[in-house]
Amino acid sequence: MKKQTIELLAPAGSWEALEAAVNAGADAVYMGGKAFGARQYASNFDREEMQKAVYFAHMHRVRLYITVNTLVDDSELGELADYLLFLSNVGIDGIIVQDLGVIRLARQIVPDLPLHASTQMTVTNSEGVKLAAEAGMERVVLARELSLEEINTICHGTDTEIEVFIHGALCVCYSGQCLMSSLIGGRSGNRGRCAQPCRLPYKLVNEAGEDLLSGKDAGQYLLSPKDLNTLDILPQLIEAGVTSYKIEGRMKRPEYVAVVVDAYRRAIDSYLGGDYQVPEEDFANIEQIFNRDFTNAYLLERPGREMMSDRRPNNRGVLVGRVVKLDKAANKATLKLDKELHLDDGLEFWVSVGGRVGTTVTSLLQNGQEVAVAAAGSQVTIDVPHGIKMNDRVFRTFDNRLMTYAAQFFGEKAKRRIPVSALVTARAGNPMTVLLTDDEGNTGYGETQFIVEAARKHALNEETVRKQVDRLGTTEYELSDLVLECDETVMVPMSEINEARRLAVEALDTARLEAFAPMRVQRHKVPRDLVPAEKISRSKHALLTVHADTVAKAQAALAGGADYIIFGGDIFSSRQLPRQSYAEVAGLAQNYGKKWAIATPRIVKEGQLPYFAELFAYWQQLKPDAV
């Protein structure tokens, strides 16, 4: 049984989001490059930015993983090989992969770069985890459709690290299995270009085209799931043995990353402290920053339509009150508030005609007086656009106070510096030396080429030295204290002190980075035989293969001239095939002199493994040409 570590893993689709994740308390961050990642519409990072990101993250003791989780064409393997070399050489802590070819290539050319099996691999059981481990995966990101019980069984049945999603958007389809975007949008999710067709409006119709949900309590967004939120059940996931707790959101703003990471950081720390608590304010902030309403997906139960956000496919905001008085002539409305309201908040009125009308709060009148904040339970008058009616519900979609709070986690004002102490020596006849020591005991040393000499005018003193050594603005450090050991009436040029400080900072950087993530072997060439030529000869003879899920269909296909039958697997005609059906198809194939294969379902849950173990023994007796 593996020793459990707990990692809070945050998304970053931009530099600001990376800063927000690190400063809000993430243990690790995952992000994508400009290619081969499943979120090609995020800003993502070019190579120079990625190099900066590794430095920034590692200096602050945060691991950095890169998504290389799209399916890759043969024509792209040369570019991919070069990219893998770069990622390994620059010090990335691991790559998240889906394509078996990417896995094989990575193991051959960068064997010491850790690999994580992406959720796109649709690993839904312990045997899938074992197979991934045999293929070289150090970690498996489970599909998002599993229960706590299944996760617990998997975690306790393997030494491989297990990662699960704990917050953010959900797909309507099984992880990694959605082809809807490519079929109706011409853009493949498995190539990083999901068009999000599940967030579009649909009708459910019968054969006659009649709307089956007309007059029913259902919205238009029939395929749009609510967002995952596990704050209520996080202790159960920890006790199941999960290693990494992943927040979805590489397309989200840095404020979202900041607020969500901040709340989950506190939650995990409270569990580790022995008393799990989530303040109401954290629940509220998580809801306010972005929600399609929340679900815990399949972790506790099968929620059915309760998992769907069929009324709203994007941020629905938070209900803050209702319209109780309306002055249409003056375009003003009085609201009865359920929650506190602030100046510069963004509101949406859910109106009966036209859907939603938005506005920003530019003035708040309470009892005729201008206020900056109005409390829950009070009535307040604001300017409103046309179209508002009495009793309309009012939702806040932009919380000015929360966004101000989130802004402290990224940008120049948010910079979290590492404290260092300095020991400076200046002895006549010797170089001046600067020794910097960080909060972990790592050290960096620098000295002047100049030999300390007697002062002609101004002798060195602590104030002068501190001023120069404290010039750390472009670094990740701040000076916490300084000790000067100095002969009386000696001098060193300011430029020399600055150079010694610069050398000490560089040496401390090297020591600090090496202590967190020792540098790998640097590789710069890809063996030619590992990347195939673009033109590959193919067979000129086509075979007609038919996938059937009943004996009658298999017989019809063979009679119609099929060369190869694939039987079973994902079955649409019945719940499961009787064993005798496999034997019948085996006989049919033999009679027609054709080959046949048995298919398994794409999704096999943990509880089904014993059934399939028994079934494989039976299938073997039938001697199919393949499974």
C-alpha positions in Angstrom: 0.0 0.0 0.0 1.4 3.4 -1.0 2.1 6.1 1.5 -0.6 8.7 1.0 0.4 12.2 0.1 -2.1 14.9 -0.6 -1.7 17.3 -3.5 -4.0 20.2 -4.4 -3.7 20.5 -8.2 -4.8 23.7 -9.9 -5.4 24.7 -13.5 -3.6 27.6 -15.3 -4.4 28.8 -18.8 -2.5 32.0 -18.5 0.4 33.5 -16.5 -2.0 35.4 -14.2 -3.8 32.1 -13.4 -0.5 30.4 -12.7 0.4 33.2 -10.2 -3.1 32.9 -8.7 -2.8 29.1 -8.2 0.7 29.3 -6.6 -0.2 32.3 -4.3 -3.5 30.8 -3.3 -1.8 27.6 -2.0 -1.8 25.0 -4.8 0.8 22.2 -4.4 0.9 21.7 -8.1 -0.3 23.3 -11.3 -1.2 21.8 -14.7 -1.1 23.8 -17.9 -0.7 23.4 -21.6 1.7 24.4 -24.3 0.8 25.8 -27.7 0.3 22.3 -29.1 -0.7 18.8 -28.1 -3.0 20.0 -25.2 -6.7 19.4 -24.8 -7.5 23.1 -24.3 -6.3 24.8 -27.5 -8.6 27.8 -26.9 -6.9 28.7 -23.6 -4.0 31.3 -23.8 -1.5 28.5 -23.0 2.3 28.9 -22.7 5.0 29.2 -25.3 8.5 27.7 -24.6 9.9 30.9 -23.1 6.9 31.3 -20.9 7.0 27.7 -19.9 10.7 28.0 -18.8 9.7 31.1 -16.7 6.8 29.1 -15.3 9.0 26.2 -14.2 11.4 28.6 -12.5 8.5 30.5 -10.7 6.7 27.4 -9.6 9.7 25.5 -8.4 11.1 28.5 -6.5 7.8 28.5 -4.6 7.8 24.7 -4.1 5.0 24.0 -6.5 5.1 21.2 -9.1 4.3 21.8 -12.7 2.6 19.3 -15.1 2.0 19.8 -18.8 -0.9 18.4 -20.8 0.2 16.4 -23.8 -3.1 14.7 -23.9 -4.4 15.0 -27.4 -4.4 12.2 -30.0 -1.4 12.7 -32.3 -1.0 12.0 -36.0 2.1 10.4 -37.6 2.9 13.6 -39.3 3.3 15.3 -35.9 5.6 12.8 -34.3 8.8 14.7 -35.2 7.4 17.9 -33.7 6.2 16.0 -30.7 9.6 14.4 -30.1 11.3 17.8 -30.1 8.6 19.1 -27.7 9.1 16.1 -25.3 12.9 16.8 -25.2 12.2 20.4 -24.4 9.8 19.6 -21.6 12.2 17.1 -20.0 15.2 19.4 -20.3 13.4 22.4 -18.9 12.4 20.5 -15.7 8.7 19.8 -16.0 7.6 17.5 -13.2 5.4 15.3 -15.4 3.3 15.2 -18.5 -0.4 14.2 -18.8 -0.9 11.8 -21.7 -3.7 10.0 -23.5 -2.3 8.6 -26.8 -0.5 5.2 -26.5 2.0 6.4 -29.2 2.9 9.5 -27.2 3.4 7.2 -24.1 5.8 4.9 -26.1 7.7 7.8 -27.7 8.1 9.5 -24.3 9.4 6.4 -22.6 12.0 5.9 -25.3 13.4 9.5 -25.7 12.8 11.0 -22.2 12.6 7.9 -19.9 13.0 9.9 -16.7 10.1 12.3 -17.4 7.1 11.1 -15.2 4.0 10.2 -17.1 0.4 10.7 -15.9 -2.5 8.8 -17.5 -5.0 11.5 -18.6 -8.7 11.3 -17.7 -9.0 11.1 -21.5 -7.8 7.5 -21.3 -11.1 6.6 -19.6 -9.7 4.5 -16.8 -12.7 3.3 -14.9 -11.4 0.3 -12.9 -8.3 -1.1 -11.1 -7.3 -3.3 -14.0 -7.1 -0.1 -16.1 -4.8 1.4 -13.5 -2.6 -1.7 -13.5 -2.3 -1.6 -17.3 -1.4 2.1 -17.2 1.3 1.4 -14.5 2.8 -1.4 -16.7 2.9 1.1 -19.5 5.0 3.4 -17.4 2.4 5.7 -15.8 3.3 7.0 -12.3 -0.2 8.4 -11.8 -3.6 7.7 -13.2 -6.3 10.4 -13.5 -9.6 8.5 -13.1 -12.6 9.1 -15.3 -15.1 11.5 -13.6 -17.9 9.0 -13.7 -16.9 6.8 -10.7 -18.4 6.5 -7.3 -16.5 7.0 -4.0 -16.8 3.3 -3.4 -15.1 2.5 -6.7 -12.4 5.1 -6.1 -11.7 3.6 -2.7 -11.4 0.1 -4.1 -9.0 1.3 -6.8 -6.9 3.3 -4.4 -6.5 0.5 -2.0 -5.7 -2.0 -4.7 -2.7 -0.3 -6.3 0.5 1.4 -5.5 0.0 3.8 -8.4 -0.9 7.4 -7.5 -4.5 8.2 -8.1 -5.8 11.7 -9.2 -9.5 12.7 -9.2 -11.3 15.9 -10.2 -12.8 17.7 -7.2 -14.3 20.9 -8.8 -15.3 22.4 -12.1 -17.1 21.7 -15.3 -18.3 18.2 -16.2 -18.7 16.6 -19.6 -22.0 15.0 -20.5 -20.1 12.1 -22.0 -17.7 9.7 -20.3 -14.2 11.2 -20.0 -12.3 10.9 -23.3 -15.2 9.2 -25.2 -17.1 12.3 -26.6 -17.2 12.5 -30.4 -20.1 15.0 -30.5 -17.9 18.1 -31.1 -16.2 16.4 -34.1 -19.5 15.0 -35.5 -21.6 18.2 -35.4 -19.0 20.9 -35.0 -16.1 19.6 -37.1 -13.7 20.2 -34.1 -12.5 17.3 -32.0 -12.2 17.3 -28.3 -9.5 14.7 -28.5 -7.5 17.1 -30.7 -8.0 19.9 -28.1 -10.7 21.8 -29.9 -14.0 20.9 -28.2 -16.8 23.2 -29.4 -18.8 22.4 -26.3 -21.9 21.2 -28.1 -23.3 20.0 -24.7 -23.8 23.7 -23.7 -26.1 24.3 -26.7 -30.0 24.3 -26.6 -31.8 21.1 -27.8 -35.2 19.7 -28.1 -36.2 16.1 -27.3 -38.5 14.9 -30.1 -40.2 11.7 -31.1 -40.3 10.2 -34.6 -43.0 12.7 -35.7 -40.8 15.6 -34.6 -43.0 16.5 -31.6 -41.3 18.1 -28.6 -41.7 15.5 -25.8 -40.8 18.1 -23.1 -43.3 20.7 -24.2 -45.2 22.0 -21.1 -42.8 20.0 -18.8 -40.5 21.5 -16.2 -37.4 21.4 -18.3 -35.1 23.9 -19.9 -33.5 23.9 -23.3 -30.0 22.9 -22.3 -30.7 19.2 -22.1 -27.0 18.0 -22.3 -25.4 20.6 -20.0 -24.3 19.2 -16.6 -24.0 21.2 -13.4 -20.5 21.9 -12.1 -18.7 19.5 -9.8 -18.2 20.6 -6.2 -16.8 18.2 -3.5 -16.3 20.6 -0.5 -19.0 18.6 1.4 -17.4 15.2 0.8 -13.7 16.0 0.6 -12.8 14.0 3.7 -14.3 10.9 2.2 -12.1 11.3 -0.9 -9.0 11.8 1.3 -9.9 8.7 3.3 -10.4 6.7 0.1 -6.6 7.2 -0.6 -6.6 9.7 -3.4 -3.2 11.4 -4.0 -4.0 14.4 -6.2 -7.2 16.6 -6.0 -7.7 18.3 -9.3 -9.6 21.5 -10.0 -10.9 21.8 -13.6 -10.6 25.2 -15.3 -7.8 26.0 -17.7 -10.2 28.2 -19.7 -11.2 30.2 -16.5 -10.1 33.6 -15.4 -7.4 34.0 -12.7 -9.9 35.2 -10.2 -11.7 31.9 -10.5 -8.5 30.0 -9.9 -7.6 32.1 -6.9 -11.0 31.8 -5.2 -11.4 28.0 -5.8 -7.8 27.1 -4.8 -8.0 29.4 -1.8 -11.2 27.6 -0.5 -9.9 24.1 -1.1 -6.6 24.9 0.4 -8.2 25.8 3.6 -10.5 22.8 3.5 -7.7 20.3 3.0 -5.6 22.0 5.7 -8.5 21.8 8.2 -8.8 18.1 7.5 -5.1 17.6 8.1 -5.4 19.6 11.3 -7.9 17.1 12.6 -11.1 19.2 12.4 -12.7 19.5 8.9 -14.4 22.8 8.6 -15.5 24.8 5.6 -16.6 28.4 6.5 -19.9 29.5 5.0 -18.0 32.3 3.3 -16.0 29.8 1.3 -19.1 28.0 0.1 -20.6 31.4 -0.9 -17.4 32.5 -2.7 -17.1 29.3 -4.6 -20.7 29.6 -5.7 -20.3 33.3 -6.6 -17.2 33.1 -8.7 -18.8 30.7 -11.2 -21.5 28.1 -11.0 -24.0 26.3 -13.2 -25.4 25.1 -9.9 -23.5 22.3 -8.3 -23.4 18.5 -8.1 -21.1 15.8 -6.7 -21.7 13.8 -9.9 -21.6 10.1 -9.3 -19.5 10.1 -6.2 -22.5 9.3 -3.8 -25.3 8.3 -6.1 -26.7 8.3 -9.7 -28.3 11.7 -9.8 -30.1 11.4 -13.1 -31.6 14.7 -14.4 -30.7 16.4 -11.1 -27.2 16.5 -12.4 -28.2 18.7 -15.3 -28.2 22.5 -15.5 -30.9 22.5 -18.2 -31.9 26.1 -17.5 -28.5 27.8 -17.9 -25.3 26.5 -19.6 -23.0 29.1 -18.3 -22.5 31.1 -15.0 -25.9 31.5 -13.4 -24.6 33.7 -10.6 -26.2 33.9 -7.1 -29.8 34.9 -6.2 -29.6 38.2 -4.3 -33.2 39.3 -4.2 -36.4 40.3 -6.1 -37.9 43.4 -7.5 -40.6 44.7 -5.1 -41.1 48.2 -6.5 -40.7 49.6 -10.0 -40.5 53.2 -11.4 -40.5 52.6 -15.2 -40.5 56.3 -16.0 -37.3 56.9 -14.0 -35.8 53.4 -14.9 -35.4 52.6 -11.2 -36.3 49.5 -9.2 -36.4 48.7 -5.5 -35.0 45.3 -4.5 -35.7 43.3 -1.4 -32.3 41.7 -0.8 -31.5 38.1 0.3 -27.8 38.8 0.2 -25.5 41.8 0.7 -25.1 44.0 -2.4 -22.2 46.3 -3.3 -21.5 49.2 -5.7 -20.1 47.9 -9.0 -21.7 44.5 -8.7 -22.9 43.0 -11.9 -26.6 41.9 -11.9 -28.9 39.9 -14.1 -32.7 40.1 -13.9 -34.4 36.9 -14.9 -37.3 38.4 -16.8 -40.4 36.6 -18.0 -40.0 37.9 -21.6 -36.5 37.9 -23.3 -34.7 35.7 -20.7 -32.2 37.9 -18.9 -31.3 41.6 -18.7 -28.0 42.7 -17.2 -26.7 45.8 -15.5 -24.0 47.1 -13.3 -24.8 48.7 -9.9 -23.6 52.3 -10.2 -25.6 53.7 -7.3 -27.3 52.3 -4.2 -30.1 54.3 -2.5 -31.2 53.2 0.9 -33.9 55.4 2.6 -33.0 58.1 0.2 -29.3 58.0 1.1 -26.4 56.9 -1.1 -24.6 53.8 0.4 -21.7 51.6 -0.8 -23.1 48.4 0.7 -26.6 47.3 1.4 -27.2 44.4 3.8 -29.2 41.3 3.4 -32.9 41.9 4.4 -32.8 45.5 3.5 -34.5 47.3 0.5 -32.4 49.3 -1.9 -33.2 51.3 -5.1 -30.9 51.0 -8.1 -31.0 52.1 -11.8 -32.3 49.4 -14.1 -32.5 48.9 -17.9 -35.8 48.5 -19.8 -37.7 45.2 -19.6 -37.7 44.7 -15.8 -41.0 43.7 -14.2 -42.3 43.3 -10.7 -41.2 40.2 -8.8 -38.4 39.4 -11.3 -35.5 37.5 -9.6 -32.2 39.2 -9.4 -28.9 37.3 -9.7 -25.4 38.7 -9.0 -23.0 37.5 -11.7 -20.1 39.8 -10.7 -19.2 40.4 -7.1 -17.0 43.4 -6.9 -15.8 42.7 -3.4 -14.9 39.1 -4.2 -13.1 40.1 -7.4 -11.1 42.6 -5.4 -10.2 39.8 -2.9 -9.2 37.5 -5.7 -7.0 40.1 -7.3 -4.5 39.9 -4.3 -3.4 36.5 -5.6 -1.9 37.6 -9.0 -0.2 40.6 -10.5 2.7 42.7 -9.3 1.1 43.5 -6.0 0.5 39.8 -5.3 4.2 38.8 -5.5 5.0 36.4 -2.6 8.7 36.7 -1.9 11.0 34.2 -0.2 12.8 35.6 2.9 16.6 35.5 2.9 19.2 36.5 5.4 22.5 38.0 4.3 26.0 37.7 5.8 28.3 40.3 4.3 32.1 40.4 5.1 34.4 43.1 4.1 38.0 42.6 5.4 40.9 44.7 4.1 43.1 42.8 1.6 40.3 40.3 0.7 37.3 40.3 -1.6 34.0 41.4 -0.2 31.7 38.3 0.2 27.9 38.0 0.3 26.3 34.8 1.6 22.5 34.5 1.2 20.5 31.9 3.1 16.8 31.1 2.4 14.0 29.9 4.6 15.0 26.2 4.0 18.8 26.6 4.7 19.9 26.7 1.0 22.8 29.1 0.5 24.2 31.2 -2.3 27.7 32.8 -2.3 29.1 35.7 -4.2 32.3 37.7 -3.9 33.8 40.8 -5.5 36.8 40.9 -7.8 37.7 44.1 -6.1 40.0 43.7 -3.0 38.7 45.6 0.0 40.9 48.7 0.7 41.1 51.6 3.1 38.4 54.2 2.6 39.5 57.5 1.0 36.3 59.4 1.7 33.2 57.4 2.7 33.7 54.2 4.8 31.3 51.2 4.5 28.5 51.0 7.0 25.5 48.8 7.5 23.1 51.2 6.0 25.0 51.5 2.7 25.5 47.7 2.4 21.9 47.0 3.3 20.7 49.4 0.6 22.6 47.5 -2.1 22.0 44.0 -0.9 18.3 44.7 -0.5 17.9 45.5 -4.2 16.1 42.2 -4.9 13.1 43.6 -6.8 13.6 41.5 -9.9 14.2 38.3 -7.9 11.8 36.0 -5.9 13.6 37.1 -2.6 13.2 39.7 0.0 15.8 40.6 2.6 14.7 39.6 6.1 17.9 40.4 8.0 21.5 41.3 7.4 24.8 40.9 9.3 27.8 42.9 8.3 31.3 41.8 9.4 33.4 44.7 8.4 36.8 46.3 9.2 36.6 49.9 10.1 37.2 52.6 7.5 37.2 50.3 4.4 35.5 50.8 1.1 34.1 48.8 -1.8 32.5 50.4 -4.9 28.7 50.1 -5.1 28.9 48.3 -8.4 31.0 45.6 -6.8 28.6 45.1 -4.0 25.8 44.8 -6.5 27.7 42.2 -8.6 28.5 40.1 -5.5 24.8 40.2 -4.6 23.9 39.2 -8.1 26.3 36.2 -8.0 24.9 35.2 -4.6 21.3 35.3 -5.9 22.2 33.2 -8.9 23.9 30.6 -6.7 21.0 30.5 -4.3 18.6 30.1 -7.2 20.6 27.1 -8.4 20.8 25.5 -4.9 17.1 26.1 -4.2 15.9 24.7 -7.5 18.2 21.7 -7.2 16.9 21.0 -3.7 13.3 20.8 -4.9 13.7 19.2 -8.3 17.2 17.9 -9.2 18.1 18.5 -12.8 17.5 15.6 -15.2 20.0 14.3 -17.8 19.8 16.8 -20.7 18.9 15.2 -24.0 19.0 17.0 -27.4 18.7 14.4 -30.1 16.0 12.0 -31.1 17.2 8.7 -32.6 16.0 8.7 -36.2 14.4 5.3 -36.1 12.0 6.4 -33.4 10.0 8.8 -35.6 8.6 7.1 -38.7 8.7 8.6 -42.2 5.5 10.5 -43.1 4.7 8.2 -46.0 3.8 4.7 -44.9 2.8 2.0 -47.4 -0.6 0.5 -46.8 -2.4 -2.6 -48.0 -4.2 -2.2 -51.3 -6.8 -4.7 -50.4 -9.8 -3.4 -48.3 -11.7 -5.6 -45.9 -15.4 -5.0 -45.1 -15.7 -5.3 -41.3 -19.1 -5.2 -39.6 -19.7 -4.6 -35.9 -22.9 -6.5 -34.8 -24.7 -6.8 -31.5 -27.2 -9.6 -32.3 -26.8 -13.0 -34.0 -29.3 -11.9 -36.7 -27.3 -8.9 -37.6 -24.1 -10.9 -37.8 -25.8 -13.5 -40.1 -27.2 -10.7 -42.3 -23.7 -9.1 -42.6 -22.0 -12.3 -43.5 -24.7 -13.2 -46.0 -24.3 -9.7 -47.5 -20.5 -10.2 -48.0 -18.8 -9.0 -44.8 -15.2 -10.2 -44.5 -14.9 -9.8 -40.7 -17.4 -9.7 -37.9 -16.9 -7.8 -34.6 -19.4 -9.1 -32.1 -20.6 -7.6 -28.8 -19.1 -4.8 -26.9 -21.2 -1.6 -26.7 -24.7 -3.2 -27.1 -27.8 -1.2 -28.0 -30.3 -4.0 -28.6 -30.3 -5.5 -25.1 -28.6 -5.3 -21.7 -26.2 -8.1 -22.3 -25.7 -10.9 -24.8 -26.4 -14.5 -23.7 -23.3 -16.7 -23.9 -24.9 -18.9 -26.6 -24.9 -15.9 -28.9 -21.1 -15.9 -29.0 -21.0 -19.6 -29.9 -23.6 -19.1 -32.6 -21.6 -16.3 -34.2 -18.4 -18.5 -34.0 -20.3 -21.1 -35.9 -21.6 -18.7 -38.5 -18.1 -17.3 -39.1 -16.7 -20.8 -39.6 -19.5 -21.7 -42.0 -18.8 -18.7 -44.1 -15.1 -19.1 -43.9 -14.7 -15.6 -42.4 -12.8 -14.1 -39.4 -14.5 -12.8 -36.3 -13.6 -10.9 -33.1 -15.2 -10.3 -29.8 -15.6 -6.7 -28.5 -15.8 -5.6 -24.9 -17.6 -2.5 -23.8 -15.6 0.7 -23.8 -16.6 1.2 -20.2 -16.1 -1.6 -17.6 -16.8 -0.7 -14.0 -14.9 -2.2 -11.0 -17.8 -4.4 -10.0 -18.0 -5.9 -13.5 -14.4 -7.2 -13.5 -15.2 -10.7 -12.0 -17.9 -11.2 -14.6 -15.5 -10.4 -17.5 -12.8 -12.6 -16.0 -15.2 -15.5 -16.2 -16.4 -14.5 -19.6 -12.8 -14.3 -21.0 -12.3 -18.0 -20.0 -15.5 -18.9 -21.9 -14.5 -16.8 -25.0 -11.1 -18.5 -25.1 -12.8 -21.8 -25.8 -14.6 -20.4 -28.9 -11.2 -19.4 -30.4 -12.1 -16.0 -31.9 -9.5 -14.4 -34.2 -9.2 -11.5 -31.9 -10.7 -9.7 -28.9 
